[in-house]
Amino acid sequence: MSEMGLVVVGAAGRMGQTLIRAIHTMEGVRLAGAVERPQSPHLGKDAGELAGIGILNVEIGDDPLTAFARADGVLDFTTPAATVEFAGYAAQARIVHVIGTTGLSEQDERAVEAAARHATIVKSGNMSLGVNLLSVLVRQAARALDAGDFDIEILEMHHRHKVDAPSGTALLLGAAAAEGRGVRLAESSVRVRDGHTGPREAGSIGFATLRGGSVVGEHSVILAGEGERIVLSHQAEDRTIFARGAVKAALWAHGKKPGLYSMLDVLGLS
């Protein structure tokens, strides 16, 4: 069986370079293309050399349509606007689109869902095995512990450069907690507390966001009851876990029918 050809978009960024290194070290895949924004200072450079693994003879370009037409899939940890655009191109090319981008609006989500009618899309707020296993445990704990007795709070911290809050992973965990409680996260979440807020609303799911330094990602789901507290947590120490998860998602999706899938589907945890 031939190797799966993957395009990395946002190839010159920190995550893009991590994805290129992951592809280089994993079996069953090869780097088929590398895409950056127009006017990027990295256009024309060799993607492998930029990622520190030597020359791969894959030049960084700014034409996703051509790159996608020559590939089997695309790995995308970019921005919401770029992801929506890439989803449309992936649908035209009928290829796999793995989306790790966070901060998508409801309109963006609808555009991705529309593209999934023709592209095989795997989308997740976090691509790591540990976090997705954690989400299953959070859902089970939220279901088992009565909302009247246990309050749910989600605490997350990331590096100073992260631009969206709460993180996609925090929202993924919040959605798991809401599912366990049988409620909608949009109607139950509390994102900001400031000033005289009054007592905590029963059944709400609170979020606290920290930013600073070079933290890759830390998440804790706290279930606080009277006289006891349960903390389920995950610490990401290296971006490689997300890159390897994304490559595994692409391999899993290769040959699957078009549709919108999650990492829970990839890992058999859905």
Stockholm file with secondary structure:
# STOCKHOLM 1.0

chainA/1-270         MSEMGLVVVGAAGRMGQTLIRAIHTMEGVRLAGAVERPQSPHLGKDAGELAGIGILNVEIGDDPLTAFARADGVLDFTTPAATVEFAGYAAQARIVHVIGTTGLSEQDERAVEAAARHATIVKSGNMSLGVNLLSVLVRQAARALDAGDFDIEILEMHHRHKVDAPSGTALLLGAAAAEGRGVRLAESSVRVRDGHTGPREAGSIGFATLRGGSVVGEHSVILAGEGERIVLSHQAEDRTIFARGAVKAALWAHGKKPGLYSMLDVLGLS
#=GR chainA/1-270 SS CCCEEEEEESTTSHHHHHHHHHHHHSTTEEEEEEECCTTCTTTTSBHHHHTTSCCCSCBEESCHHHHHHTCSEEEECSCHHHHHHHHHHHHHHTCEEEECCCCCCHHHHHHHHHHTTTSEEEECSCCCHHHHHHHHHHHHHHHHSCTTTCEEEEEEEECTTCCSSSCHHHHHHHHHHHHHHTSCHHHHEECCCCSCCCSCCTTCEEEEEEECTTCCEEEEEEEEETTEEEEEEEEECCTHHHHHHHHHHHHHHTTCCSEEECHHHHHTCC
#=GC SS_cons         CCCEEEEEESTTSHHHHHHHHHHHHSTTEEEEEEECCTTCTTTTSBHHHHTTSCCCSCBEESCHHHHHHTCSEEEECSCHHHHHHHHHHHHHHTCEEEECCCCCCHHHHHHHHHHTTTSEEEECSCCCHHHHHHHHHHHHHHHHSCTTTCEEEEEEEECTTCCSSSCHHHHHHHHHHHHHHTSCHHHHEECCCCSCCCSCCTTCEEEEEEECTTCCEEEEEEEEETTEEEEEEEEECCTHHHHHHHHHHHHHHTTCCSEEECHHHHHTCC
//
